[in-house]
Amino acid sequence: MSLETVQANNGHARIQYIDSMKAWAILCVVMGHVLIFNLYGIDNHSLLFGLIYSFHLPLFAFSSGLVTDISKFNFKRRIKIVYPLFLFGLSFTFFIGKNSSYFFLDEMKSGYWWLWMMAIFYVCLHIMQRFKIGVVLGFVAFEILFQLLSRCLPYTYVAIFCLRSCADLWPWLCLGMLLKEHGWIRCCNLKWYLILALSVLWIFSYFLNSAFSIKGYHYVVSISGVIFFTSLFCTLSNRCNFKMGGVIGRCTLQIYVLHYFLIRFLPLKHIGEYLKEYNLWILDFIICPILAFLVCWLCVMLSNGLQKIKLDWVFGK
């Protein structure tokens, strides 16, 4: 078997490199949030922050597409993602001292916008399945719709339905579905020197965009980053029996909804001020991965505890 699969507890075969990609993506999400909420604030110039936000959301959407088969799409099961959206999203909104109106009108949904966006995507996929619309046609039709709505509607409606995020990330979901449908993902199993070349291309693209702020060039940075990490994990899984994903890659939803609560208790503001004052940004590459891994692991333990007491329905399971 060229791309290793494993049998999950629920009997469904899982592809190891996709779990590894998802694990890496959720670790990057948590690292980014540690940088924003615990160390430097939203207006920070951390190199790690810039690198993470150059690829991690497209990679997450792309990996979601790789595990989505339109012909076998189960809308009733997938749409249960609204359970954790409203349960955890509203709970966290109240936790930070805001009200329900703030949650619904805020474009970021107190941080839980991804779940709302995915619910909208699932409705789109259900329509495509119902009317037998192909991935390419569905991509074009809904992307045009998202772009038009995000540009023409008043901002209030754009924020309520996260239309800008939908327009940005719908192509990545469809790209993953397209590669899965045609088996093209196997082309990402590359020689090591090509993996190295892709990493250089991604880093070079990032610094070029940072230096000159070329309009639209951030798409090139995202594309090169997604290609690099997809090829890296695909090749590692195939050549080295690499199993980074494990429970983290299988629990990305649980980690996503729980980590916001946990990182609120990390007292790192003084550390962030110290690092910023002495320009010790290189330490971000040590501190953030360690904290992110610990937070992710704690989230997994909490979700396992909820599962044992039959409360895993809160995650839409």
C-alpha positions in Angstrom: 0.0 0.0 0.0 1.7 3.2 -1.2 -0.2 5.5 1.1 -0.5 4.0 4.5 -4.0 3.6 6.1 -4.9 2.5 9.6 -8.2 1.2 11.0 -9.8 3.7 13.4 -11.8 2.7 16.4 -15.1 3.3 14.5 -14.1 0.9 11.8 -13.3 3.6 9.1 -9.9 3.5 7.5 -7.8 6.6 8.1 -4.9 7.8 6.0 -1.9 8.5 8.1 -0.5 11.5 6.3 -3.8 13.3 6.4 -4.0 12.8 10.1 -0.4 14.1 10.3 -1.4 17.2 8.2 -4.4 17.9 10.4 -2.3 17.5 13.6 0.3 19.9 12.2 -2.5 22.4 11.2 -4.2 22.4 14.6 -0.9 22.8 16.4 -0.3 25.8 14.2 -3.7 27.1 15.1 -3.0 26.9 18.8 0.5 28.4 18.3 -1.0 31.3 16.4 -3.5 31.9 19.2 -0.8 31.7 21.9 1.1 34.4 20.0 -2.0 36.6 19.7 -3.8 36.1 23.0 -0.9 35.3 25.4 2.3 36.8 24.2 2.1 39.8 21.9 -1.5 40.7 21.0 -3.1 41.0 17.6 -0.6 43.6 16.4 2.6 41.6 16.5 5.5 41.2 14.2 6.6 37.7 15.2 8.3 35.7 12.4 6.6 32.5 13.6 3.2 34.3 13.5 3.7 35.4 9.9 4.9 31.9 8.8 2.0 30.2 10.4 -0.7 32.5 9.0 0.8 32.2 5.5 -0.5 28.6 5.1 -2.3 27.0 8.1 -5.9 27.9 7.3 -5.6 26.8 3.6 -3.9 23.6 4.7 -6.8 22.9 7.1 -9.4 23.4 4.4 -7.4 21.4 1.9 -7.0 18.5 4.3 -10.7 18.6 5.0 -11.3 18.3 1.2 -9.1 15.3 1.1 -11.4 13.4 3.4 -14.6 14.5 1.7 -16.2 12.3 -1.0 -19.2 14.1 -2.6 -20.8 10.8 -3.6 -20.7 9.5 0.0 -21.3 12.8 1.7 -23.5 12.4 4.8 -25.1 15.8 5.4 -27.1 14.8 8.5 -23.9 13.6 10.2 -21.7 16.5 9.1 -24.1 19.3 9.9 -24.0 18.3 13.6 -20.9 20.6 13.6 -23.4 23.3 14.7 -23.7 21.6 18.1 -20.1 22.5 19.2 -20.4 25.8 17.3 -23.3 27.1 19.4 -22.6 25.2 22.6 -18.9 26.1 22.9 -19.1 29.3 20.9 -21.8 30.9 23.0 -20.3 29.5 26.3 -16.9 31.1 25.4 -18.6 34.3 24.4 -20.3 34.5 27.9 -17.0 33.4 29.5 -15.2 36.5 28.1 -18.0 38.8 29.2 -19.8 39.3 25.9 -23.4 38.6 25.0 -25.1 36.4 22.4 -25.6 39.4 20.0 -21.8 39.8 19.9 -21.4 36.2 19.0 -23.8 36.3 16.0 -22.7 39.7 14.7 -19.0 39.2 15.2 -17.3 38.0 12.0 -14.9 35.8 14.0 -17.8 34.3 16.2 -15.6 34.7 19.3 -13.0 32.5 17.5 -15.5 29.8 16.4 -16.0 31.1 12.9 -14.4 28.0 11.3 -17.3 25.8 12.5 -19.9 28.2 11.1 -18.0 28.4 7.8 -17.8 24.6 7.6 -21.5 24.3 8.2 -22.1 26.7 5.3 -19.7 24.5 3.2 -21.7 21.4 4.1 -24.9 23.0 2.9 -23.1 23.8 -0.4 -21.9 20.2 -0.6 -25.4 18.8 0.1 -26.8 20.9 -2.7 -24.0 19.6 -5.0 -24.8 16.1 -4.1 -28.6 16.5 -4.3 -28.4 18.0 -7.8 -25.4 15.9 -9.0 -23.2 18.9 -9.5 -19.5 18.1 -10.1 -16.7 19.4 -7.9 -15.4 21.8 -10.6 -18.8 23.3 -11.4 -19.7 23.5 -7.7 -16.4 25.2 -7.0 -17.0 27.9 -9.7 -20.7 28.5 -8.9 -20.3 28.8 -5.1 -17.1 30.8 -5.3 -18.7 33.3 -7.6 -21.7 33.5 -5.1 -19.4 33.9 -2.1 -17.4 36.6 -3.8 -20.5 38.5 -5.0 -22.2 38.4 -1.6 -19.0 39.4 0.3 -18.5 42.4 -1.9 -22.1 43.5 -2.4 -23.9 42.9 0.9 -23.6 45.3 3.9 -20.8 44.3 6.2 -23.3 43.2 8.9 -24.4 40.3 6.7 -20.9 39.6 5.5 -19.9 39.2 9.2 -22.9 37.1 10.2 -22.3 34.6 7.5 -18.4 34.8 7.5 -18.6 35.4 3.7 -15.1 36.6 3.3 -13.7 33.5 4.9 -16.0 31.4 2.8 -14.7 33.1 -0.4 -11.1 32.6 0.7 -11.2 29.0 1.8 -13.9 27.3 -0.4 -11.3 26.9 -3.2 -9.0 25.0 -0.9 -11.7 22.6 0.2 -12.7 21.9 -3.4 -9.0 21.5 -4.4 -8.7 18.8 -1.8 -11.9 17.1 -3.0 -10.7 17.2 -6.6 -7.3 15.7 -5.8 -9.1 12.9 -3.9 -11.6 12.3 -6.6 -8.9 11.8 -9.3 -6.2 10.3 -7.2 -3.8 13.1 -8.0 -2.6 13.4 -4.4 -0.2 10.5 -5.1 1.8 12.9 -7.1 2.8 14.6 -3.8 5.0 11.6 -3.0 8.3 13.2 -4.0 12.0 12.8 -3.8 13.7 14.5 -0.8 15.5 17.1 -2.9 12.2 18.2 -4.4 10.8 18.5 -0.8 13.7 20.7 0.1 13.2 22.8 -3.1 9.5 23.3 -2.1 10.5 24.4 1.4 12.9 26.9 -0.1 10.2 28.2 -2.5 7.7 28.6 0.4 10.2 30.5 2.6 11.5 32.6 -0.3 7.9 33.5 -1.3 7.1 34.5 2.3 10.0 36.8 2.7 9.5 38.3 -0.8 5.9 39.1 0.1 6.9 40.5 3.5 9.5 42.8 1.9 7.5 44.1 -1.0 3.8 43.5 0.0 2.9 42.5 -3.6 -0.8 42.7 -4.1 -2.3 39.2 -4.4 1.1 37.5 -3.9 0.0 36.0 -0.5 -1.9 33.5 -2.6 1.5 32.3 -4.0 2.8 32.0 -0.5 -0.2 30.0 0.6 -0.1 27.7 -2.4 3.6 27.0 -2.0 3.1 26.3 1.7 0.3 23.9 1.2 2.2 22.1 -1.5 5.3 21.8 0.6 3.5 20.5 3.8 1.3 18.1 1.8 4.3 16.7 0.0 6.3 16.5 3.2 3.7 14.5 5.2 2.8 12.4 2.2 6.4 11.4 1.6 7.2 10.9 5.3 4.2 8.6 5.7 5.1 6.6 2.6 8.9 6.3 3.1 9.3 6.3 6.8 6.1 4.9 8.3 5.8 8.4 9.9 2.9 8.6 12.4 2.9 12.1 13.8 -0.9 12.4 13.5 -2.1 10.0 16.1 -4.8 11.2 18.5 -4.1 14.8 17.8 -4.9 14.4 14.1 -8.1 12.6 14.9 -9.2 15.1 17.5 -8.8 18.4 15.7 -12.4 19.4 16.3 -12.2 18.7 20.0 -8.9 20.6 20.3 -10.3 23.6 18.3 -13.4 24.1 20.5 -11.6 23.5 23.9 -8.3 25.3 23.4 -9.8 28.8 23.6 -10.8 28.2 27.2 -7.4 26.7 28.2 -5.1 29.3 26.7 -7.0 32.0 28.7 -5.3 30.7 31.8 -1.7 31.0 30.4 -0.1 34.0 32.1 2.4 34.9 29.4 2.0 38.7 28.9 5.2 39.5 30.9 7.1 36.9 29.0 5.8 38.4 25.7 6.9 41.9 26.8 10.3 40.6 27.7 10.8 38.8 24.4 9.6 41.9 22.5 11.8 44.3 24.4 15.0 42.3 23.8 14.0 41.2 20.3 14.2 37.5 21.2 11.7 36.4 18.6 13.7 33.2 17.9 12.5 31.9 21.3 8.9 31.8 19.8 10.0 28.8 17.9 10.7 27.0 21.2 8.0 28.3 23.5 5.0 28.2 21.2 5.4 24.6 19.9 5.8 23.2 23.5 2.8 25.1 24.8 0.7 24.2 21.8 1.5 20.5 22.2 0.7 20.6 25.9 -2.6 22.4 25.3 -3.6 20.0 22.5 -2.8 17.0 24.6 -4.8 18.4 27.5 -7.7 19.0 25.1 -7.5 15.4 24.0 -7.6 14.2 27.6 -10.6 16.4 28.3 -12.5 15.1 25.2 -11.7 11.5 26.2 -13.1 12.2 29.6 -16.3 13.6 28.1 -16.6 10.6 25.8 -16.3 8.2 28.8 -19.3 9.9 30.5 -21.3 9.8 27.3 -21.0 13.5 26.6 -19.2 13.3 23.2 -22.4 14.5 21.6 -21.3 18.0 22.5 -18.7 17.7 19.7 -21.4 16.7 17.2 -20.3 13.0 17.3 
